[in-house]
């Protein structure tokens, strides 16, 4: 399982999208697995368009060579 850490007798399980996808995959629930992957893909695309692309453009303008 993703997002799982063990330290001695201590077992810590994280919650989140990766854990959701891992749990759905382990359970064999294809619909939930696809849903998790679609949500993750949308998150990555939106983060790229709304944050990283404008930041890259600003850095390109500010540190232009020549």
Predicted model as a PDB file, atoms N, CA, C, CB and O in Angstrom, pLDDT in the B-factor column:
MODEL        1                                                                  
ATOM      1  N   UNK A   1       0.840  -1.181   0.000  1.00 53.00           N  
ATOM      2  CA  UNK A   1       0.000   0.000   0.000  1.00 53.00           C  
ATOM      3  C   UNK A   1       0.885   1.245   0.000  1.00 53.00           C  
ATOM      4  CB  UNK A   1      -0.956  -0.002   1.219  1.00 53.00           C  
ATOM      5  O   UNK A   1       1.900   1.289   0.695  1.00 53.00           O  
ATOM      6  N   UNK A   2       0.511   2.224  -0.755  1.00 57.00           N  
ATOM      7  CA  UNK A   2       1.242   3.495  -0.785  1.00 57.00           C  
ATOM      8  C   UNK A   2       0.934   4.277   0.485  1.00 57.00           C  
ATOM      9  CB  UNK A   2       0.869   4.330  -2.048  1.00 57.00           C  
ATOM     10  O   UNK A   2      -0.043   3.994   1.178  1.00 57.00           O  
ATOM     11  N   UNK A   3       1.766   5.251   0.781  1.00 69.00           N  
ATOM     12  CA  UNK A   3       1.588   6.080   1.960  1.00 69.00           C  
ATOM     13  C   UNK A   3       1.494   5.252   3.236  1.00 69.00           C  
ATOM     14  CB  UNK A   3       0.350   6.932   1.807  1.00 69.00           C  
ATOM     15  O   UNK A   3       0.600   5.457   4.058  1.00 69.00           O  
ATOM     16  N   UNK A   4       2.419   4.320   3.392  1.00 71.00           N  
ATOM     17  CA  UNK A   4       2.463   3.463   4.566  1.00 71.00           C  
ATOM     18  C   UNK A   4       3.878   3.491   5.124  1.00 71.00           C  
ATOM     19  CB  UNK A   4       2.022   2.008   4.223  1.00 71.00           C  
ATOM     20  O   UNK A   4       4.848   3.300   4.391  1.00 71.00           O  
ATOM     21  N   UNK A   5       3.988   3.730   6.421  1.00 76.00           N  
ATOM     22  CA  UNK A   5       5.300   3.748   7.066  1.00 76.00           C  
ATOM     23  C   UNK A   5       5.231   2.902   8.333  1.00 76.00           C  
ATOM     24  CB  UNK A   5       5.751   5.210   7.393  1.00 76.00           C  
ATOM     25  O   UNK A   5       4.259   2.963   9.085  1.00 76.00           O  
ATOM     26  N   UNK A   6       6.276   2.116   8.553  1.00 78.00           N  
ATOM     27  CA  UNK A   6       6.342   1.294   9.747  1.00 78.00           C  
ATOM     28  C   UNK A   6       7.624   1.620  10.488  1.00 78.00           C  
ATOM     29  CB  UNK A   6       6.269  -0.212   9.398  1.00 78.00           C  
ATOM     30  O   UNK A   6       8.697   1.683   9.888  1.00 78.00           O  
ATOM     31  N   UNK A   7       7.513   1.826  11.791  1.00 85.00           N  
ATOM     32  CA  UNK A   7       8.655   2.118  12.646  1.00 85.00           C  
ATOM     33  C   UNK A   7       8.507   1.279  13.900  1.00 85.00           C  
ATOM     34  CB  UNK A   7       8.752   3.646  12.987  1.00 85.00           C  
ATOM     35  O   UNK A   7       7.733   1.619  14.795  1.00 85.00           O  
ATOM     36  N   UNK A   8       9.252   0.176  13.966  1.00 88.00           N  
ATOM     37  CA  UNK A   8       9.103  -0.743  15.091  1.00 88.00           C  
ATOM     38  C   UNK A   8       7.710  -1.361  15.074  1.00 88.00           C  
ATOM     39  CB  UNK A   8       9.359  -0.017  16.432  1.00 88.00           C  
ATOM     40  O   UNK A   8       7.309  -1.986  14.092  1.00 88.00           O  
ATOM     41  N   UNK A   9       6.981  -1.181  16.162  1.00 89.00           N  
ATOM     42  CA  UNK A   9       5.595  -1.671  16.234  1.00 89.00           C  
ATOM     43  C   UNK A   9       4.594  -0.626  15.768  1.00 89.00           C  
ATOM     44  CB  UNK A   9       5.259  -2.096  17.657  1.00 89.00           C  
ATOM     45  O   UNK A   9       3.395  -0.894  15.696  1.00 89.00           O  
ATOM     46  N   UNK A  10       5.084   0.549  15.456  1.00 88.00           N  
ATOM     47  CA  UNK A  10       4.233   1.665  15.048  1.00 88.00           C  
ATOM     48  C   UNK A  10       3.950   1.581  13.548  1.00 88.00           C  
ATOM     49  CB  UNK A  10       4.898   3.022  15.401  1.00 88.00           C  
ATOM     50  O   UNK A  10       4.876   1.445  12.749  1.00 88.00           O  
ATOM     51  N   UNK A  11       2.686   1.661  13.168  1.00 82.00           N  
ATOM     52  CA  UNK A  11       2.296   1.647  11.752  1.00 82.00           C  
ATOM     53  C   UNK A  11       1.471   2.891  11.466  1.00 82.00           C  
ATOM     54  CB  UNK A  11       1.492   0.350  11.391  1.00 82.00           C  
ATOM     55  O   UNK A  11       0.441   3.127  12.099  1.00 82.00           O  
ATOM     56  N   UNK A  12       1.930   3.678  10.514  1.00 83.00           N  
ATOM     57  CA  UNK A  12       1.255   4.928  10.167  1.00 83.00           C  
ATOM     58  C   UNK A  12       0.762   4.827   8.731  1.00 83.00           C  
ATOM     59  CB  UNK A  12       2.205   6.158  10.348  1.00 83.00           C  
ATOM     60  O   UNK A  12       1.526   4.498   7.823  1.00 83.00           O  
ATOM     61  N   UNK A  13      -0.513   5.111   8.536  1.00 81.00           N  
ATOM     62  CA  UNK A  13      -1.111   5.075   7.204  1.00 81.00           C  
ATOM     63  C   UNK A  13      -1.623   6.475   6.885  1.00 81.00           C  
ATOM     64  CB  UNK A  13      -2.266   4.013   7.119  1.00 81.00           C  
ATOM     65  O   UNK A  13      -2.411   7.047   7.638  1.00 81.00           O  
ATOM     66  N   UNK A  14      -1.173   7.009   5.775  1.00 80.00           N  
ATOM     67  CA  UNK A  14      -1.604   8.343   5.359  1.00 80.00           C  
ATOM     68  C   UNK A  14      -2.897   8.251   4.565  1.00 80.00           C  
ATOM     69  CB  UNK A  14      -0.510   9.037   4.525  1.00 80.00           C  
ATOM     70  O   UNK A  14      -3.194   7.241   3.926  1.00 80.00           O  
ATOM     71  N   UNK A  15      -3.637   9.317   4.625  1.00 87.00           N  
ATOM     72  CA  UNK A  15      -4.835   9.414   3.791  1.00 87.00           C  
ATOM     73  C   UNK A  15      -4.531  10.384   2.664  1.00 87.00           C  
ATOM     74  CB  UNK A  15      -6.088   9.878   4.620  1.00 87.00           C  
ATOM     75  O   UNK A  15      -3.653  11.237   2.790  1.00 87.00           O  
ATOM     76  N   UNK A  16      -5.234  10.258   1.601  1.00 90.00           N  
ATOM     77  CA  UNK A  16      -5.021  11.150   0.472  1.00 90.00           C  
ATOM     78  C   UNK A  16      -5.351  10.447  -0.819  1.00 90.00           C  
ATOM     79  CB  UNK A  16      -3.586  11.659   0.444  1.00 90.00           C  
ATOM     80  O   UNK A  16      -5.836   9.316  -0.830  1.00 90.00           O  
ATOM     81  N   UNK A  17      -5.086  11.123  -1.885  1.00 92.00           N  
ATOM     82  CA  UNK A  17      -5.437  10.616  -3.205  1.00 92.00           C  
ATOM     83  C   UNK A  17      -4.653   9.360  -3.567  1.00 92.00           C  
ATOM     84  CB  UNK A  17      -5.201  11.684  -4.249  1.00 92.00           C  
ATOM     85  O   UNK A  17      -5.210   8.417  -4.129  1.00 92.00           O  
ATOM     86  N   UNK A  18      -3.357   9.346  -3.246  1.00 89.00           N  
ATOM     87  CA  UNK A  18      -2.548   8.159  -3.531  1.00 89.00           C  
ATOM     88  C   UNK A  18      -3.038   6.942  -2.771  1.00 89.00           C  
ATOM     89  CB  UNK A  18      -1.096   8.419  -3.190  1.00 89.00           C  
ATOM     90  O   UNK A  18      -3.086   5.840  -3.317  1.00 89.00           O  
ATOM     91  N   UNK A  19      -3.405   7.140  -1.505  1.00 86.00           N  
ATOM     92  CA  UNK A  19      -3.941   6.045  -0.697  1.00 86.00           C  
ATOM     93  C   UNK A  19      -5.286   5.579  -1.254  1.00 86.00           C  
ATOM     94  CB  UNK A  19      -4.093   6.483   0.775  1.00 86.00           C  
ATOM     95  O   UNK A  19      -5.575   4.383  -1.271  1.00 86.00           O  
ATOM     96  N   UNK A  20      -6.099   6.521  -1.704  1.00 90.00           N  
ATOM     97  CA  UNK A  20      -7.398   6.193  -2.297  1.00 90.00           C  
ATOM     98  C   UNK A  20      -7.214   5.314  -3.535  1.00 90.00           C  
ATOM     99  CB  UNK A  20      -8.169   7.483  -2.664  1.00 90.00           C  
ATOM    100  O   UNK A  20      -7.894   4.301  -3.694  1.00 90.00           O  
ATOM    101  N   UNK A  21      -6.291   5.712  -4.405  1.00 91.00           N  
ATOM    102  CA  UNK A  21      -6.037   4.948  -5.631  1.00 91.00           C  
ATOM    103  C   UNK A  21      -5.483   3.571  -5.292  1.00 91.00           C  
ATOM    104  CB  UNK A  21      -5.056   5.706  -6.553  1.00 91.00           C  
ATOM    105  O   UNK A  21      -5.898   2.573  -5.881  1.00 91.00           O  
ATOM    106  N   UNK A  22      -4.546   3.510  -4.342  1.00 86.00           N  
ATOM    107  CA  UNK A  22      -3.959   2.223  -3.949  1.00 86.00           C  
ATOM    108  C   UNK A  22      -5.015   1.298  -3.362  1.00 86.00           C  
ATOM    109  CB  UNK A  22      -2.826   2.435  -2.936  1.00 86.00           C  
ATOM    110  O   UNK A  22      -5.039   0.107  -3.670  1.00 86.00           O  
ATOM    111  N   UNK A  23      -5.883   1.836  -2.523  1.00 86.00           N  
ATOM    112  CA  UNK A  23      -6.944   1.027  -1.906  1.00 86.00           C  
ATOM    113  C   UNK A  23      -7.928   0.523  -2.957  1.00 86.00           C  
ATOM    114  CB  UNK A  23      -7.691   1.843  -0.836  1.00 86.00           C  
ATOM    115  O   UNK A  23      -8.336  -0.638  -2.922  1.00 86.00           O  
ATOM    116  N   UNK A  24      -8.310   1.392  -3.889  1.00 91.00           N  
ATOM    117  CA  UNK A  24      -9.248   0.998  -4.943  1.00 91.00           C  
ATOM    118  C   UNK A  24      -8.630  -0.062  -5.850  1.00 91.00           C  
ATOM    119  CB  UNK A  24      -9.673   2.222  -5.773  1.00 91.00           C  
ATOM    120  O   UNK A  24      -9.312  -0.993  -6.278  1.00 91.00           O  
ATOM    121  N   UNK A  25      -7.340   0.079  -6.140  1.00 92.00           N  
ATOM    122  CA  UNK A  25      -6.650  -0.899  -6.979  1.00 92.00           C  
ATOM    123  C   UNK A  25      -6.567  -2.243  -6.283  1.00 92.00           C  
ATOM    124  CB  UNK A  25      -5.250  -0.408  -7.339  1.00 92.00           C  
ATOM    125  O   UNK A  25      -6.816  -3.283  -6.893  1.00 92.00           O  
ATOM    126  N   UNK A  26      -6.215  -2.221  -5.002  1.00 87.00           N  
ATOM    127  CA  UNK A  26      -6.125  -3.461  -4.227  1.00 87.00           C  
ATOM    128  C   UNK A  26      -7.475  -4.158  -4.144  1.00 87.00           C  
ATOM    129  CB  UNK A  26      -5.598  -3.174  -2.819  1.00 87.00           C  
ATOM    130  O   UNK A  26      -7.550  -5.386  -4.198  1.00 87.00           O  
ATOM    131  N   UNK A  27      -8.546  -3.371  -4.013  1.00 93.00           N  
ATOM    132  CA  UNK A  27      -9.897  -3.931  -3.927  1.00 93.00           C  
ATOM    133  C   UNK A  27     -10.414  -4.386  -5.289  1.00 93.00           C  
ATOM    134  CB  UNK A  27     -10.851  -2.904  -3.330  1.00 93.00           C  
ATOM    135  O   UNK A  27     -11.450  -5.046  -5.366  1.00 93.00           O  
ATOM    136  N   UNK A  28      -9.707  -4.041  -6.361  1.00 96.00           N  
ATOM    137  CA  UNK A  28     -10.147  -4.424  -7.702  1.00 96.00           C  
ATOM    138  C   UNK A  28     -11.299  -3.583  -8.216  1.00 96.00           C  
ATOM    139  CB  UNK A  28     -10.547  -5.864  -7.713  1.00 96.00           C  
ATOM    140  O   UNK A  28     -12.016  -4.001  -9.125  1.00 96.00           O  
ATOM    141  N   UNK A  29     -11.482  -2.409  -7.648  1.00 97.00           N  
ATOM    142  CA  UNK A  29     -12.574  -1.515  -8.047  1.00 97.00           C  
ATOM    143  C   UNK A  29     -12.078  -0.585  -9.153  1.00 97.00           C  
ATOM    144  CB  UNK A  29     -13.101  -0.690  -6.825  1.00 97.00           C  
ATOM    145  O   UNK A  29     -11.506   0.471  -8.882  1.00 97.00           O  
ATOM    146  N   UNK A  30     -12.303  -0.988 -10.387  1.00 97.00           N  
ATOM    147  CA  UNK A  30     -11.789  -0.245 -11.541  1.00 97.00           C  
ATOM    148  C   UNK A  30     -12.399   1.152 -11.639  1.00 97.00           C  
ATOM    149  CB  UNK A  30     -12.063  -1.019 -12.826  1.00 97.00           C  
ATOM    150  O   UNK A  30     -11.707   2.094 -12.028  1.00 97.00           O  
ATOM    151  N   UNK A  31     -13.656   1.304 -11.301  1.00 98.00           N  
ATOM    152  CA  UNK A  31     -14.299   2.619 -11.400  1.00 98.00           C  
ATOM    153  C   UNK A  31     -13.654   3.624 -10.453  1.00 98.00           C  
ATOM    154  CB  UNK A  31     -15.796   2.504 -11.098  1.00 98.00           C  
ATOM    155  O   UNK A  31     -13.376   4.757 -10.848  1.00 98.00           O  
ATOM    156  N   UNK A  32     -13.416   3.222  -9.210  1.00 97.00           N  
ATOM    157  CA  UNK A  32     -12.777   4.106  -8.235  1.00 97.00           C  
ATOM    158  C   UNK A  32     -11.319   4.379  -8.609  1.00 97.00           C  
ATOM    159  CB  UNK A  32     -12.855   3.493  -6.829  1.00 97.00           C  
ATOM    160  O   UNK A  32     -10.820   5.484  -8.399  1.00 97.00           O  
ATOM    161  N   UNK A  33     -10.643   3.381  -9.157  1.00 97.00           N  
ATOM    162  CA  UNK A  33      -9.258   3.571  -9.586  1.00 97.00           C  
ATOM    163  C   UNK A  33      -9.195   4.606 -10.700  1.00 97.00           C  
ATOM    164  CB  UNK A  33      -8.642   2.236 -10.055  1.00 97.00           C  
ATOM    165  O   UNK A  33      -8.376   5.524 -10.647  1.00 97.00           O  
ATOM    166  N   UNK A  34     -10.039   4.468 -11.691  1.00 98.00           N  
ATOM    167  CA  UNK A  34     -10.071   5.426 -12.811  1.00 98.00           C  
ATOM    168  C   UNK A  34     -10.462   6.810 -12.304  1.00 98.00           C  
ATOM    169  CB  UNK A  34     -11.064   4.957 -13.914  1.00 98.00           C  
ATOM    170  O   UNK A  34      -9.890   7.810 -12.739  1.00 98.00           O  
ATOM    171  N   UNK A  35     -11.420   6.881 -11.399  1.00 98.00           N  
ATOM    172  CA  UNK A  35     -11.831   8.165 -10.832  1.00 98.00           C  
ATOM    173  C   UNK A  35     -10.651   8.843 -10.139  1.00 98.00           C  
ATOM    174  CB  UNK A  35     -12.998   7.972  -9.840  1.00 98.00           C  
ATOM    175  O   UNK A  35     -10.425  10.039 -10.323  1.00 98.00           O  
ATOM    176  N   UNK A  36      -9.906   8.089  -9.348  1.00 96.00           N  
ATOM    177  CA  UNK A  36      -8.742   8.643  -8.666  1.00 96.00           C  
ATOM    178  C   UNK A  36      -7.693   9.136  -9.635  1.00 96.00           C  
ATOM    179  CB  UNK A  36      -8.140   7.618  -7.749  1.00 96.00           C  
ATOM    180  O   UNK A  36      -7.105  10.197  -9.426  1.00 96.00           O  
ATOM    181  N   UNK A  37      -7.447   8.382 -10.692  1.00 97.00           N  
ATOM    182  CA  UNK A  37      -6.455   8.775 -11.694  1.00 97.00           C  
ATOM    183  C   UNK A  37      -6.906  10.019 -12.440  1.00 97.00           C  
ATOM    184  CB  UNK A  37      -6.203   7.632 -12.682  1.00 97.00           C  
ATOM    185  O   UNK A  37      -6.089  10.893 -12.730  1.00 97.00           O  
ATOM    186  N   UNK A  38      -8.196  10.113 -12.757  1.00 98.00           N  
ATOM    187  CA  UNK A  38      -8.728  11.296 -13.452  1.00 98.00           C  
ATOM    188  C   UNK A  38      -8.594  12.527 -12.563  1.00 98.00           C  
ATOM    189  CB  UNK A  38     -10.214  11.081 -13.855  1.00 98.00           C  
ATOM    190  O   UNK A  38      -8.173  13.586 -13.027  1.00 98.00           O  
ATOM    191  N   UNK A  39      -8.949  12.393 -11.287  1.00 97.00           N  
ATOM    192  CA  UNK A  39      -8.837  13.521 -10.361  1.00 97.00           C  
ATOM    193  C   UNK A  39      -7.377  13.958 -10.233  1.00 97.00           C  
ATOM    194  CB  UNK A  39      -9.412  13.147  -8.973  1.00 97.00           C  
ATOM    195  O   UNK A  39      -7.083  15.154 -10.238  1.00 97.00           O  
ATOM    196  N   UNK A  40      -6.465  12.992 -10.118  1.00 97.00           N  
ATOM    197  CA  UNK A  40      -5.050  13.329 -10.004  1.00 97.00           C  
ATOM    198  C   UNK A  40      -4.558  14.028 -11.276  1.00 97.00           C  
ATOM    199  CB  UNK A  40      -4.215  12.061  -9.731  1.00 97.00           C  
ATOM    200  O   UNK A  40      -3.804  14.998 -11.197  1.00 97.00           O  
ATOM    201  N   UNK A  41      -4.974  13.548 -12.430  1.00 98.00           N  
ATOM    202  CA  UNK A  41      -4.573  14.155 -13.702  1.00 98.00           C  
ATOM    203  C   UNK A  41      -5.082  15.588 -13.814  1.00 98.00           C  
ATOM    204  CB  UNK A  41      -5.094  13.322 -14.879  1.00 98.00           C  
ATOM    205  O   UNK A  41      -4.346  16.483 -14.230  1.00 98.00           O  
ATOM    206  N   UNK A  42      -6.336  15.802 -13.442  1.00 98.00           N  
ATOM    207  CA  UNK A  42      -6.899  17.157 -13.484  1.00 98.00           C  
ATOM    208  C   UNK A  42      -6.148  18.083 -12.530  1.00 98.00           C  
ATOM    209  CB  UNK A  42      -8.400  17.131 -13.126  1.00 98.00           C  
ATOM    210  O   UNK A  42      -5.880  19.237 -12.863  1.00 98.00           O  
ATOM    211  N   UNK A  43      -5.814  17.583 -11.358  1.00 97.00           N  
ATOM    212  CA  UNK A  43      -5.065  18.380 -10.390  1.00 97.00           C  
ATOM    213  C   UNK A  43      -3.713  18.797 -10.961  1.00 97.00           C  
ATOM    214  CB  UNK A  43      -4.869  17.596  -9.084  1.00 97.00           C  
ATOM    215  O   UNK A  43      -3.308  19.951 -10.825  1.00 97.00           O  
ATOM    216  N   UNK A  44      -3.020  17.868 -11.595  1.00 97.00           N  
ATOM    217  CA  UNK A  44      -1.699  18.165 -12.161  1.00 97.00           C  
ATOM    218  C   UNK A  44      -1.813  19.184 -13.286  1.00 97.00           C  
ATOM    219  CB  UNK A  44      -1.028  16.879 -12.679  1.00 97.00           C  
ATOM    220  O   UNK A  44      -1.023  20.126 -13.353  1.00 97.00           O  
ATOM    221  N   UNK A  45      -2.785  19.005 -14.166  1.00 98.00           N  
ATOM    222  CA  UNK A  45      -2.961  19.931 -15.294  1.00 98.00           C  
ATOM    223  C   UNK A  45      -3.324  21.325 -14.783  1.00 98.00           C  
ATOM    224  CB  UNK A  45      -4.056  19.412 -16.264  1.00 98.00           C  
ATOM    225  O   UNK A  45      -2.763  22.319 -15.244  1.00 98.00           O  
ATOM    226  N   UNK A  46      -4.257  21.403 -13.837  1.00 98.00           N  
ATOM    227  CA  UNK A  46      -4.653  22.713 -13.303  1.00 98.00           C  
ATOM    228  C   UNK A  46      -3.504  23.392 -12.560  1.00 98.00           C  
ATOM    229  CB  UNK A  46      -5.854  22.560 -12.367  1.00 98.00           C  
ATOM    230  O   UNK A  46      -3.314  24.601 -12.692  1.00 98.00           O  
ATOM    231  N   UNK A  47      -2.745  22.635 -11.789  1.00 97.00           N  
ATOM    232  CA  UNK A  47      -1.605  23.204 -11.077  1.00 97.00           C  
ATOM    233  C   UNK A  47      -0.572  23.741 -12.071  1.00 97.00           C  
ATOM    234  CB  UNK A  47      -0.964  22.147 -10.150  1.00 97.00           C  
ATOM    235  O   UNK A  47       0.014  24.802 -11.862  1.00 97.00           O  
ATOM    236  N   UNK A  48      -0.364  22.997 -13.142  1.00 97.00           N  
ATOM    237  CA  UNK A  48       0.588  23.440 -14.163  1.00 97.00           C  
ATOM    238  C   UNK A  48       0.096  24.720 -14.836  1.00 97.00           C  
ATOM    239  CB  UNK A  48       0.806  22.334 -15.215  1.00 97.00           C  
ATOM    240  O   UNK A  48       0.862  25.670 -14.998  1.00 97.00           O  
ATOM    241  N   UNK A  49      -1.154  24.749 -15.221  1.00 97.00           N  
ATOM    242  CA  UNK A  49      -1.683  25.912 -15.958  1.00 97.00           C  
ATOM    243  C   UNK A  49      -1.817  27.156 -15.076  1.00 97.00           C  
ATOM    244  CB  UNK A  49      -3.041  25.571 -16.561  1.00 97.00           C  
ATOM    245  O   UNK A  49      -1.536  28.268 -15.521  1.00 97.00           O  
ATOM    246  N   UNK A  50      -2.242  26.967 -13.836  1.00 97.00           N  
ATOM    247  CA  UNK A  50      -2.535  28.112 -12.980  1.00 97.00           C  
ATOM    248  C   UNK A  50      -1.340  28.588 -12.161  1.00 97.00           C  
ATOM    249  CB  UNK A  50      -3.658  27.768 -12.059  1.00 97.00           C  
ATOM    250  O   UNK A  50      -1.326  29.738 -11.721  1.00 97.00           O  
ATOM    251  N   UNK A  51      -0.338  27.740 -11.943  1.00 97.00           N  
ATOM    252  CA  UNK A  51       0.781  28.123 -11.096  1.00 97.00           C  
ATOM    253  C   UNK A  51       2.117  28.070 -11.826  1.00 97.00           C  
ATOM    254  CB  UNK A  51       0.831  27.234  -9.887  1.00 97.00           C  
ATOM    255  O   UNK A  51       2.790  29.092 -11.967  1.00 97.00           O  
ATOM    256  N   UNK A  52       2.503  26.887 -12.287  1.00 97.00           N  
ATOM    257  CA  UNK A  52       3.851  26.735 -12.845  1.00 97.00           C  
ATOM    258  C   UNK A  52       4.050  27.465 -14.158  1.00 97.00           C  
ATOM    259  CB  UNK A  52       4.156  25.287 -13.043  1.00 97.00           C  
ATOM    260  O   UNK A  52       5.108  28.062 -14.357  1.00 97.00           O  
ATOM    261  N   UNK A  53       3.094  27.445 -15.056  1.00 97.00           N  
ATOM    262  CA  UNK A  53       3.263  28.128 -16.340  1.00 97.00           C  
ATOM    263  C   UNK A  53       3.418  29.632 -16.167  1.00 97.00           C  
ATOM    264  CB  UNK A  53       2.081  27.837 -17.249  1.00 97.00           C  
ATOM    265  O   UNK A  53       4.335  30.209 -16.752  1.00 97.00           O  
ATOM    266  N   UNK A  54       2.555  30.301 -15.380  1.00 96.00           N  
ATOM    267  CA  UNK A  54       2.773  31.736 -15.166  1.00 96.00           C  
ATOM    268  C   UNK A  54       4.095  32.039 -14.446  1.00 96.00           C  
ATOM    269  CB  UNK A  54       1.616  32.314 -14.366  1.00 96.00           C  
ATOM    270  O   UNK A  54       4.754  33.032 -14.752  1.00 96.00           O  
ATOM    271  N   UNK A  55       4.475  31.194 -13.503  1.00 96.00           N  
ATOM    272  CA  UNK A  55       5.739  31.397 -12.797  1.00 96.00           C  
ATOM    273  C   UNK A  55       6.918  31.262 -13.759  1.00 96.00           C  
ATOM    274  CB  UNK A  55       5.877  30.392 -11.636  1.00 96.00           C  
ATOM    275  O   UNK A  55       7.866  32.043 -13.691  1.00 96.00           O  
ATOM    276  N   UNK A  56       6.863  30.294 -14.635  1.00 96.00           N  
ATOM    277  CA  UNK A  56       7.918  30.103 -15.628  1.00 96.00           C  
ATOM    278  C   UNK A  56       7.992  31.311 -16.571  1.00 96.00           C  
ATOM    279  CB  UNK A  56       7.672  28.804 -16.433  1.00 96.00           C  
ATOM    280  O   UNK A  56       9.080  31.793 -16.889  1.00 96.00           O  
ATOM    281  N   UNK A  57       6.828  31.793 -17.010  1.00 95.00           N  
ATOM    282  CA  UNK A  57       6.801  32.946 -17.918  1.00 95.00           C  
ATOM    283  C   UNK A  57       7.380  34.190 -17.239  1.00 95.00           C  
ATOM    284  CB  UNK A  57       5.359  33.224 -18.393  1.00 95.00           C  
ATOM    285  O   UNK A  57       8.111  34.955 -17.869  1.00 95.00           O  
ATOM    286  N   UNK A  58       7.062  34.394 -15.975  1.00 96.00           N  
ATOM    287  CA  UNK A  58       7.600  35.535 -15.231  1.00 96.00           C  
ATOM    288  C   UNK A  58       9.117  35.426 -15.095  1.00 96.00           C  
ATOM    289  CB  UNK A  58       6.947  35.628 -13.839  1.00 96.00           C  
ATOM    290  O   UNK A  58       9.834  36.407 -15.290  1.00 96.00           O  
ATOM    291  N   UNK A  59       9.594  34.253 -14.767  1.00 95.00           N  
ATOM    292  CA  UNK A  59      11.042  34.059 -14.636  1.00 95.00           C  
ATOM    293  C   UNK A  59      11.735  34.246 -15.980  1.00 95.00           C  
ATOM    294  CB  UNK A  59      11.353  32.660 -14.073  1.00 95.00           C  
ATOM    295  O   UNK A  59      12.837  34.791 -16.044  1.00 95.00           O  
ATOM    296  N   UNK A  60      11.090  33.797 -17.049  1.00 94.00           N  
ATOM    297  CA  UNK A  60      11.671  33.964 -18.380  1.00 94.00           C  
ATOM    298  C   UNK A  60      11.778  35.444 -18.754  1.00 94.00           C  
ATOM    299  CB  UNK A  60      10.830  33.215 -19.424  1.00 94.00           C  
ATOM    300  O   UNK A  60      12.781  35.872 -19.325  1.00 94.00           O  
ATOM    301  N   UNK A  61      10.747  36.219 -18.432  1.00 93.00           N  
ATOM    302  CA  UNK A  61      10.780  37.667 -18.725  1.00 93.00           C  
ATOM    303  C   UNK A  61      11.819  38.382 -17.855  1.00 93.00           C  
ATOM    304  CB  UNK A  61       9.380  38.296 -18.498  1.00 93.00           C  
ATOM    305  O   UNK A  61      12.544  39.254 -18.332  1.00 93.00           O  
ATOM    306  N   UNK A  62      11.879  38.011 -16.606  1.00 94.00           N  
ATOM    307  CA  UNK A  62      12.761  38.708 -15.660  1.00 94.00           C  
ATOM    308  C   UNK A  62      14.242  38.409 -15.899  1.00 94.00           C  
ATOM    309  CB  UNK A  62      12.394  38.327 -14.237  1.00 94.00           C  
ATOM    310  O   UNK A  62      15.085  39.296 -15.759  1.00 94.00           O  
ATOM    311  N   UNK A  63      14.555  37.190 -16.252  1.00 93.00           N  
ATOM    312  CA  UNK A  63      15.945  36.784 -16.399  1.00 93.00           C  
ATOM    313  C   UNK A  63      16.325  36.527 -17.849  1.00 93.00           C  
ATOM    314  CB  UNK A  63      16.209  35.549 -15.581  1.00 93.00           C  
ATOM    315  O   UNK A  63      17.185  35.694 -18.135  1.00 93.00           O  
ATOM    316  N   UNK A  64      15.685  37.242 -18.760  1.00 88.00           N  
ATOM    317  CA  UNK A  64      15.965  37.073 -20.194  1.00 88.00           C  
ATOM    318  C   UNK A  64      17.411  37.413 -20.508  1.00 88.00           C  
ATOM    319  CB  UNK A  64      15.027  37.951 -21.036  1.00 88.00           C  
ATOM    320  O   UNK A  64      17.937  38.428 -20.051  1.00 88.00           O  
ATOM    321  N   UNK A  65      18.032  36.574 -21.276  1.00 84.00           N  
ATOM    322  CA  UNK A  65      19.416  36.815 -21.693  1.00 84.00           C  
ATOM    323  C   UNK A  65      19.396  37.292 -23.138  1.00 84.00           C  
ATOM    324  CB  UNK A  65      20.300  35.523 -21.536  1.00 84.00           C  
ATOM    325  O   UNK A  65      18.874  36.618 -24.025  1.00 84.00           O  
ATOM    326  N   UNK A  66      19.971  38.459 -23.354  1.00 74.00           N  
ATOM    327  CA  UNK A  66      20.074  39.080 -24.675  1.00 74.00           C  
ATOM    328  C   UNK A  66      18.815  39.710 -25.062  1.00 74.00           C  
ATOM    329  CB  UNK A  66      20.468  38.101 -25.709  1.00 74.00           C  
ATOM    330  O   UNK A  66      18.720  40.283 -26.147  1.00 74.00           O  
TER     331      UNK A  66                                                      
ENDMDL                                                                          
END                                                                             
